[in-house]
Amino acid sequence: MDDEKENKSPDTSKTQMFNAIMIGGSGSVGQALVRRLVQNAKCNSVHLLNRKNIEAFVKEEKVTQYQVDMSKLESETTEVLDKIQDKVEVAYITMGVGAPSKTDAETLEKVDVLLPTEFARAAHARGVSHIALLSSVGANINAKKGKATGAGGGLYLHLKGQIEQNLSTLGFSSVGLFRPSVLIGSAATPGFVEKAWPMIEWALPKKYEGIQITDLAAAMVHHSEDCLWNEKKLEQSRIDILEGKDLFGWIPKE
């Protein structure tokens, strides 16, 4: 996207109604995304796959929750999609390790790559056309892997790049790869980082600017709507990497 695109809010007024399925709804970004979808008049329903129900959404009419066995996520996702009467057009992945530096490499790979890939394969096989991923600034499959698992490290960025590649090659009509930097308002972001970041980010490239999780959720939904509206015009898969200006440009100007 160029600077003109950044300042132009895509017209989604004619976007079709859609249904969504999601993993990672229990995290801060995931919950912000679910709330955004619930508020969206174009979204008919939101289907959440969780280990256990999320209390905040138990009474939401648009939201249906499914307790699934994460060790069988691909088959469990397939089973859920087969139960849903209406076609599901959009899949969201906001799953991640809240404190990656405190986990081991095997767990990090499972949560950041293996489980999302299983979910995505099942979604694509059942006709979902668009998928959106919460990734990370600097994601790069070629990043030099080390032993450290912390956010921003070589292993972490490599795994984020790996899941991006996996989703991009499954054959979805469109893919949104969201690469935010510091997540403002997330329980996973230390308070001192939130306070200090505005004093630092002015000296850094745009892609390192912090973003409110509510704005990120809004951008993810807005981009999904645009992809659905333009789906019939596509001659090949649309893969959008949304980082820096290309990410902030999708926040609706409300």
C-alpha positions in Angstrom: 0.0 0.0 0.0 1.2 3.5 -0.7 0.6 6.7 1.3 -2.6 7.5 -0.6 -4.0 4.1 0.3 -3.1 4.7 4.0 -5.3 7.8 4.1 -8.2 6.3 2.2 -10.8 4.4 4.2 -12.0 1.5 2.0 -15.7 1.5 1.2 -17.2 -1.5 2.9 -20.8 -0.2 2.8 -21.7 -3.0 0.4 -19.9 -5.8 2.1 -21.9 -9.0 2.2 -23.1 -10.4 5.5 -20.6 -12.8 6.9 -20.0 -15.4 9.7 -16.7 -15.8 11.5 -14.8 -18.6 13.3 -11.9 -17.9 15.6 -9.2 -19.3 17.9 -7.5 -17.2 20.5 -10.6 -15.4 21.7 -9.6 -15.5 25.4 -6.6 -13.1 25.0 -6.8 -9.3 25.1 -6.7 -8.9 21.3 -9.1 -11.8 20.8 -11.7 -10.4 23.2 -11.4 -6.9 21.5 -11.9 -8.6 18.2 -15.0 -10.5 19.3 -16.5 -7.3 20.7 -15.8 -5.6 17.4 -17.5 -8.4 15.5 -20.5 -8.4 17.8 -21.0 -4.7 17.2 -20.6 -5.1 13.4 -24.0 -5.1 11.7 -22.6 -7.1 8.8 -21.4 -10.0 11.0 -24.2 -12.6 11.6 -22.4 -14.8 14.0 -19.1 -15.5 15.7 -18.0 -19.0 16.5 -15.2 -19.4 19.2 -13.1 -22.5 19.6 -11.8 -22.6 23.2 -10.4 -25.0 25.8 -13.2 -23.5 28.1 -15.9 -21.0 27.6 -15.1 -17.3 27.9 -17.4 -15.9 30.6 -17.5 -12.4 28.9 -19.3 -13.8 25.9 -21.6 -16.4 27.4 -24.7 -14.1 27.1 -23.8 -12.6 23.7 -26.5 -13.7 21.2 -24.1 -13.6 18.2 -21.5 -15.7 19.9 -21.4 -19.5 20.0 -18.6 -21.1 22.0 -17.3 -24.7 21.5 -15.0 -26.4 24.0 -12.5 -28.3 21.9 -9.6 -30.7 22.5 -6.6 -28.7 21.2 -4.7 -31.9 20.6 -7.2 -32.7 17.9 -7.8 -29.1 16.7 -8.0 -29.9 12.9 -10.7 -32.6 13.3 -12.4 -30.6 16.0 -12.6 -27.5 13.8 -13.9 -29.6 10.9 -16.6 -31.0 13.2 -17.6 -27.5 14.4 -17.8 -26.1 10.8 -19.9 -29.1 9.8 -22.4 -28.3 12.6 -22.8 -24.6 11.6 -25.8 -24.3 9.3 -24.7 -21.1 7.6 -21.5 -20.7 5.5 -18.6 -19.4 7.4 -16.6 -16.9 5.3 -13.9 -15.6 7.7 -11.5 -17.2 10.1 -9.4 -15.3 12.7 -6.3 -16.4 14.6 -5.3 -14.4 17.6 -3.8 -17.3 19.5 -0.4 -16.8 21.1 1.7 -17.2 24.2 1.1 -14.4 26.6 4.6 -14.4 28.0 6.8 -16.2 25.4 10.0 -15.6 27.3 8.6 -17.8 30.1 7.8 -20.8 27.9 10.0 -23.3 26.1 10.6 -23.6 22.3 8.4 -26.6 21.8 5.4 -25.0 23.4 6.0 -21.7 21.5 6.1 -23.6 18.2 2.9 -25.5 19.1 0.9 -22.4 20.0 2.3 -20.1 17.3 2.6 -22.5 14.4 1.2 -26.0 14.7 -2.2 -25.3 16.2 -3.0 -22.3 14.0 -2.0 -24.3 10.9 -4.3 -27.2 11.8 -7.2 -24.7 12.4 -6.5 -23.0 9.1 -6.3 -26.3 7.1 -9.7 -27.3 8.4 -11.2 -23.9 7.7 -9.9 -23.8 4.1 -11.1 -27.4 3.5 -14.6 -26.3 4.6 -14.8 -23.3 2.3 -13.7 -20.4 4.4 -12.4 -17.8 2.0 -10.6 -15.3 4.1 -8.2 -15.7 7.1 -6.6 -13.1 9.3 -3.7 -13.7 11.6 -2.3 -11.8 14.5 1.4 -12.0 13.8 4.2 -9.6 15.0 6.3 -6.8 13.7 9.5 -8.2 12.2 8.1 -11.6 11.4 10.6 -13.4 9.2 10.9 -17.0 8.4 14.6 -16.5 7.7 15.3 -15.0 11.1 18.2 -16.6 12.8 16.9 -19.0 15.4 18.4 -19.0 18.9 17.4 -20.7 22.1 15.7 -17.7 23.7 11.9 -17.6 23.2 11.2 -14.0 24.1 9.1 -11.7 21.8 11.3 -10.0 19.2 14.0 -12.7 19.4 15.2 -14.8 16.4 13.1 -17.9 17.2 10.0 -15.9 17.9 10.2 -14.0 14.6 11.1 -17.2 12.7 8.0 -18.9 14.0 5.8 -15.9 13.2 7.2 -16.0 9.7 6.6 -19.7 9.5 2.9 -19.4 10.3 2.5 -16.5 7.9 4.0 -18.7 5.1 1.8 -21.7 6.1 -1.4 -19.6 5.8 -0.3 -17.9 2.6 0.2 -21.2 0.8 -3.1 -23.0 1.8 -5.1 -21.4 -1.0 -7.4 -19.0 0.8 -8.9 -16.3 -1.5 -7.4 -13.7 0.8 -5.1 -13.5 3.8 -4.5 -10.7 6.2 -1.2 -10.9 8.1 -1.3 -8.3 10.9 2.1 -7.3 12.3 1.6 -4.9 15.2 4.4 -3.7 17.5 3.5 -2.9 21.1 -0.1 -3.7 22.0 -1.5 -0.9 24.1 -4.2 -2.2 26.4 -3.1 -5.8 26.3 -2.8 -7.7 29.5 0.4 -9.3 28.0 2.1 -5.9 27.6 3.9 -4.8 30.8 2.7 -1.5 32.3 6.1 0.1 32.2 6.4 -0.7 28.5 3.0 1.0 27.8 4.1 4.1 29.7 7.6 4.3 28.2 6.8 3.5 24.6 5.4 6.9 23.6 8.6 8.5 24.7 10.6 6.0 22.5 8.6 5.3 19.4 8.9 8.8 17.9 12.5 8.0 17.1 11.7 4.6 15.5 10.3 3.6 12.1 6.5 3.7 11.8 6.2 0.0 12.0 7.3 0.1 15.7 4.5 2.5 16.7 2.3 1.1 19.4 -1.4 0.4 18.6 -4.5 0.2 20.8 -5.9 -3.3 20.8 -9.3 -1.9 20.0 -7.9 -0.2 16.9 -6.1 -3.4 15.9 -9.4 -5.3 16.2 -11.2 -2.6 14.1 -8.5 -2.8 11.4 -8.8 -6.6 11.2 -12.5 -6.5 10.7 -12.3 -3.6 8.3 -9.7 -5.4 6.2 -11.8 -8.6 6.2 -14.8 -6.7 4.9 -12.8 -5.2 2.1 -11.4 -8.6 1.1 -14.9 -10.2 1.0 -16.3 -7.3 -1.0 -13.5 -7.6 -3.6 -13.2 -11.4 -3.6 -14.9 -11.8 -7.0 -12.4 -9.4 -8.6 -9.4 -11.5 -7.6 -7.5 -13.4 -10.2 -5.1 -14.9 -7.6 -4.9 -15.1 -3.9 -4.6 -11.7 -2.1 -1.9 -11.8 0.5 -1.7 -8.6 2.5 1.2 -7.9 5.0 -0.1 -5.2 7.3 2.7 -3.5 9.2 3.3 0.1 10.0 1.5 2.5 7.6 -0.2 -0.5 5.9 -1.7 -1.5 9.3 -2.7 1.9 10.6 -4.4 2.7 7.3 -7.0 0.1 7.9 -8.3 1.6 11.2 -11.7 3.0 10.3 -12.1 6.7 10.6 -15.2 6.7 12.8 
